[in-house]
């Protein structure tokens, strides 16, 4: 009997998890699910996070060293960063168009606003404080934060992934600059280690259906009341519609136009990574699977995938940027504010820059949203209005983040003549 494809296994795990969570919420099994089911989901995410830093180190070192020419590194880096910025700006623009047409903020009644502010005010205050700390830093603080003062400390935190990437690229440049015969043993070591890491990813993914089942079941029993979700239906619809336009329209169009690959080929090839992004809400946790899908199922050369995807998981947050644009306008509408064209262009610029600085972990976009709100003169306390549905929307916008990364990897690979035919490996 033919083995069921991984994306179908994950999809079944998601469906069973949602149904079990709904049943558990109805039957009062919340404590049982939290104590006996959720830990398996946590273990699954921890396994993926555990492998993320070793994967970035081994893949980036071999990828940069294989370029053998710093000019090639600059060429690939320039194209990668330029396309990432472009897709992010388009994502925010799509979100702003949708939210201005539907205007969901006008559905919020004053009493609902007060109730949500009371319920989620404390959580919103924590995010505002975190954002204040970011704002108080100087304009060049992101550059300072990119350079680690202690590599080993940075490697212990997934939120410090950019520091690790900086060191690894720097290390790879050093390998390019020394004689090839001296660099070869080091490159061979990291190349072999990368093969081991990729095999470990295959093993971890055998656990994926169980992991996503546990994650979804525990999430469902933690959701707030249905009445609260209904009050935010318009806002959620705007975010989901914008994300759907990106995921099923914009990115496949880019792949078809620039990488010369069909819609079905692209969406089928990335499906497991998308489903994992949905269940984990983390681009960093999904990175191992994204790299495996790019190299083995999309035909992206390892040299390109090992450079473009780790960078993307750190700085390319299209889904997060779209959500920040929609949320800013939604909150302004809820407070009766009319944002002009200039203010919304400012949101595009600020959200683009903020998304680059957003950590690739669940919920980090909420902190950066406070900065976007402050720039547009929107009350930061309005953050409380969207707290109730942030978690499920975070899951959806992570799909867009990961889809964008994989899309760009194909475009960059094609531009460098490094996009071949997929070569799946058996476990």
CORDABEL-V657390 format. One record per residue. N is the residue number from 0. RES is the residue in three letters. PHI is phi in whole degrees, -180 to 180 (none if undefined). OMEGA is omega in whole degrees, -180 to 180 (NA if undefined). Layout:
N:RES:PHI:OMEGA  N:RES:PHI:OMEGA
This chain:
0:UNK:none:-179  1:UNK:-69:-179  2:UNK:-70:180  3:UNK:-66:-179  4:UNK:-58:-175  5:UNK:-58:-177  6:UNK:-66:176  7:UNK:-71:177  8:UNK:-61:180  9:UNK:-66:180  10:UNK:-62:177  11:UNK:-64:177  12:UNK:-60:178  13:UNK:-64:-178  14:UNK:-62:180  15:UNK:-65:179  16:UNK:-62:179  17:UNK:-64:-179  18:UNK:-63:180  19:UNK:-66:178  20:UNK:-65:178  21:UNK:-63:178  22:UNK:-64:180  23:UNK:-64:178  24:UNK:-64:-179  25:UNK:-72:-175  26:UNK:-92:180  27:UNK:78:-179  28:UNK:-94:-174  29:UNK:-54:-178  30:UNK:-64:180  31:UNK:-62:-179  32:UNK:-66:180  33:UNK:-66:-175  34:UNK:-85:-170  35:UNK:-119:-180  36:UNK:-109:-177  37:UNK:-55:-180  38:UNK:-55:179  39:UNK:-69:175  40:UNK:-68:178  41:UNK:-63:178  42:UNK:-61:-179  43:UNK:-63:178  44:UNK:-63:179  45:UNK:-62:177  46:UNK:-62:180  47:UNK:-67:178  48:UNK:-66:180  49:UNK:-60:-175  50:UNK:-88:-173  51:UNK:-64:-177  52:UNK:-67:176  53:UNK:-57:179  54:UNK:-65:180  55:UNK:-61:-179  56:UNK:-62:-175  57:UNK:-69:-176  58:UNK:-73:-179  59:UNK:-70:179  60:UNK:-60:-179  61:UNK:-67:-179  62:UNK:-65:-180  63:UNK:-69:-179  64:UNK:-64:-179  65:UNK:-68:179  66:UNK:-67:175  67:UNK:61:-178  68:UNK:-156:-178  69:UNK:-63:179  70:UNK:-64:177  71:UNK:-66:177  72:UNK:-64:179  73:UNK:-63:180  74:UNK:-65:-180  75:UNK:-67:-179  76:UNK:-64:180  77:UNK:-63:179  78:UNK:-66:-179  79:UNK:-61:-177  80:UNK:-65:-179  81:UNK:-62:-180  82:UNK:-69:179  83:UNK:-61:180  84:UNK:-64:-180  85:UNK:-63:-179  86:UNK:-65:178  87:UNK:-67:179  88:UNK:-63:178  89:UNK:-65:-179  90:UNK:-60:179  91:UNK:-64:180  92:UNK:-61:177  93:UNK:-60:179  94:UNK:-61:-179  95:UNK:-67:178  96:UNK:-62:-178  97:UNK:-63:-175  98:UNK:-71:177  99:UNK:-75:178  100:UNK:-77:-175  101:UNK:-83:179  102:UNK:51:-177  103:UNK:-69:-178  104:UNK:-62:180  105:UNK:-74:178  106:UNK:-82:-176  107:UNK:-79:177  108:UNK:-87:-179  109:UNK:-55:-178  110:UNK:-67:177  111:UNK:-67:179  112:UNK:-60:-180  113:UNK:-65:-179  114:UNK:-63:-179  115:UNK:-71:178  116:UNK:-64:178  117:UNK:-68:-175  118:UNK:-69:-172  119:UNK:-113:-178  120:UNK:-59:-179  121:UNK:-65:179  122:UNK:-64:178  123:UNK:-63:180  124:UNK:-61:178  125:UNK:-62:180  126:UNK:-66:179  127:UNK:-63:179  128:UNK:-63:179  129:UNK:-62:180  130:UNK:-69:177  131:UNK:-61:178  132:UNK:-62:178  133:UNK:-68:-177  134:UNK:-67:-177  135:UNK:-71:178  136:UNK:-74:-177  137:UNK:-70:-178  138:UNK:-65:-180  139:UNK:-98:-179  140:UNK:-58:177  141:UNK:-58:177  142:UNK:-68:178  143:UNK:-63:-179  144:UNK:-66:-177  145:UNK:-74:-177  146:UNK:-99:-176  147:UNK:-77:171  148:UNK:-91:177  149:UNK:-147:-176  150:UNK:-60:-175  151:UNK:-69:176  152:UNK:-67:179  153:UNK:-62:-178  154:UNK:-71:-180  155:UNK:-90:-177  156:UNK:-127:179  157:UNK:-64:179  158:UNK:-74:179  159:UNK:-105:-175  160:UNK:-60:-178  161:UNK:-64:177  162:UNK:-65:179  163:UNK:-64:-180  164:UNK:-62:179  165:UNK:-58:-179  166:UNK:-64:-176  167:UNK:-65:176  168:UNK:-64:178  169:UNK:-60:178  170:UNK:-63:179  171:UNK:-63:177  172:UNK:-62:177  173:UNK:-60:178  174:UNK:-65:179  175:UNK:-66:-172  176:UNK:-82:179  177:UNK:-90:180  178:UNK:-56:-174  179:UNK:-58:-178  180:UNK:-68:177  181:UNK:-82:-180  182:UNK:-78:-172  183:UNK:-57:180  184:UNK:-60:180  185:UNK:-69:179  186:UNK:-63:179  187:UNK:-62:179  188:UNK:-62:-179  189:UNK:-69:176  190:UNK:-63:177  191:UNK:-65:179  192:UNK:-63:179  193:UNK:-65:177  194:UNK:-63:179  195:UNK:-64:-180  196:UNK:-61:-180  197:UNK:-63:177  198:UNK:-69:177  199:UNK:-64:177  200:UNK:-62:178  201:UNK:-58:-179  202:UNK:-68:180  203:UNK:-60:-177  204:UNK:-69:173  205:UNK:-64:-179  206:UNK:-90:-173  207:UNK:-58:-179  208:UNK:-59:178  209:UNK:-69:-179  210:UNK:-62:-179  211:UNK:-71:174  212:UNK:-59:-179  213:UNK:-65:-180  214:UNK:-64:-177  215:UNK:-71:179  216:UNK:-61:-179  217:UNK:-71:179  218:UNK:-65:-176  219:UNK:-61:-178  220:UNK:-74:179  221:UNK:-94:-177  222:UNK:-65:177  223:UNK:-72:-174  224:UNK:-63:-180  225:UNK:-62:-179  226:UNK:-58:-179  227:UNK:-67:179  228:UNK:-66:180  229:UNK:-64:180  230:UNK:-61:-178  231:UNK:-107:-176  232:UNK:-61:-179  233:UNK:-63:179  234:UNK:-62:-179  235:UNK:-61:-180  236:UNK:-62:179  237:UNK:-61:180  238:UNK:-62:-177  239:UNK:-66:178  240:UNK:-65:178  241:UNK:-61:179  242:UNK:-64:180  243:UNK:-63:178  244:UNK:-61:179  245:UNK:-68:-171  246:UNK:-69:-174  247:UNK:-102:-180  248:UNK:-122:-172  249:UNK:-65:-177  250:UNK:-67:175  251:UNK:-60:177  252:UNK:-63:177  253:UNK:-61:179  254:UNK:-63:180  255:UNK:-64:-175  256:UNK:-76:-172  257:UNK:-103:180  258:UNK:-102:177  259:UNK:61:176  260:UNK:-121:-174  261:UNK:-74:179  262:UNK:-58:-177  263:UNK:-62:179  264:UNK:-59:-177  265:UNK:-68:-175  266:UNK:-67:177  267:UNK:-68:-178  268:UNK:-67:-176  269:UNK:-102:-173  270:UNK:-53:180  271:UNK:-60:179  272:UNK:-66:178  273:UNK:-63:-179  274:UNK:-66:178  275:UNK:-69:176  276:UNK:-60:179  277:UNK:-62:-174  278:UNK:-80:-177  279:UNK:-100:-176  280:UNK:57:-177  281:UNK:-142:176  282:UNK:-66:-180  283:UNK:-66:180  284:UNK:-67:-179  285:UNK:-84:-174  286:UNK:-52:180  287:UNK:-56:-179  288:UNK:-72:178  289:UNK:-58:-179  290:UNK:-68:179  291:UNK:-64:180  292:UNK:-67:-179  293:UNK:-62:-175  294:UNK:-76:-171  295:UNK:-95:-174  296:UNK:-122:177  297:UNK:-113:178  298:UNK:83:178  299:UNK:-75:180  300:UNK:-60:-178  301:UNK:-57:180  302:UNK:-60:-180  303:UNK:-79:-178  304:UNK:-60:-176  305:UNK:-72:176  306:UNK:-101:-172  307:UNK:-69:-173  308:UNK:-71:175  309:UNK:-61:176  310:UNK:-64:-179  311:UNK:-63:-180  312:UNK:-64:-178  313:UNK:-99:-173  314:UNK:-117:-174  315:UNK:-101:-176  316:UNK:-125:-177  317:UNK:-61:-179  318:UNK:-62:178  319:UNK:-65:180  320:UNK:-65:177  321:UNK:-59:180  322:UNK:-61:-180  323:UNK:-65:177  324:UNK:-65:179  325:UNK:-63:-178  326:UNK:-63:-179  327:UNK:-62:-180  328:UNK:-69:179  329:UNK:-60:180  330:UNK:-65:177  331:UNK:-61:178  332:UNK:-62:-179  333:UNK:-63:179  334:UNK:-94:177  335:UNK:75:-180  336:UNK:-96:175  337:UNK:-108:-179  338:UNK:-89:178  339:UNK:-79:-179  340:UNK:-61:-180  341:UNK:-61:180  342:UNK:-63:-178  343:UNK:-76:172  344:UNK:-65:176  345:UNK:-64:177  346:UNK:-63:179  347:UNK:-59:-179  348:UNK:-66:-176  349:UNK:-66:-179  350:UNK:-66:177  351:UNK:-63:180  352:UNK:-67:-179  353:UNK:-66:-179  354:UNK:-66:178  355:UNK:-65:-179  356:UNK:-90:-178  357:UNK:-82:178  358:UNK:-65:-176  359:UNK:-85:-179  360:UNK:-132:-177  361:UNK:-57:171  362:UNK:83:-176  363:UNK:-66:-179  364:UNK:-62:-179  365:UNK:-65:179  366:UNK:-66:-179  367:UNK:-68:178  368:UNK:-62:180  369:UNK:-59:179  370:UNK:-66:178  371:UNK:-63:179  372:UNK:-63:-178  373:UNK:-63:-180  374:UNK:-61:-177  375:UNK:-89:180  376:UNK:74:-180  377:UNK:-96:-179  378:UNK:-55:-178  379:UNK:-65:179  380:UNK:-62:177  381:UNK:-63:175  382:UNK:-55:-179  383:UNK:-62:-178  384:UNK:-67:-174  385:UNK:-110:-176  386:UNK:-62:-173  387:UNK:-62:-176  388:UNK:-111:-176  389:UNK:-65:-175  390:UNK:-62:178  391:UNK:-64:178  392:UNK:-71:175  393:UNK:-60:179  394:UNK:-62:-177  395:UNK:-73:-178  396:UNK:-71:175  397:UNK:-66:176  398:UNK:-60:179  399:UNK:-64:178  400:UNK:-57:-177  401:UNK:-70:179  402:UNK:-61:178  403:UNK:-62:179  404:UNK:-57:-178  405:UNK:-69:176  406:UNK:-60:-178  407:UNK:-65:179  408:UNK:-60:179  409:UNK:-70:-179  410:UNK:-65:179  411:UNK:-64:180  412:UNK:-61:179  413:UNK:-63:-179  414:UNK:-66:180  415:UNK:-102:-178  416:UNK:60:180  417:UNK:-125:176  418:UNK:-110:-177  419:UNK:-112:178  420:UNK:-92:180  421:UNK:-64:179  422:UNK:-135:-180  423:UNK:-61:178  424:UNK:-110:175  425:UNK:-82:179  426:UNK:-67:NA
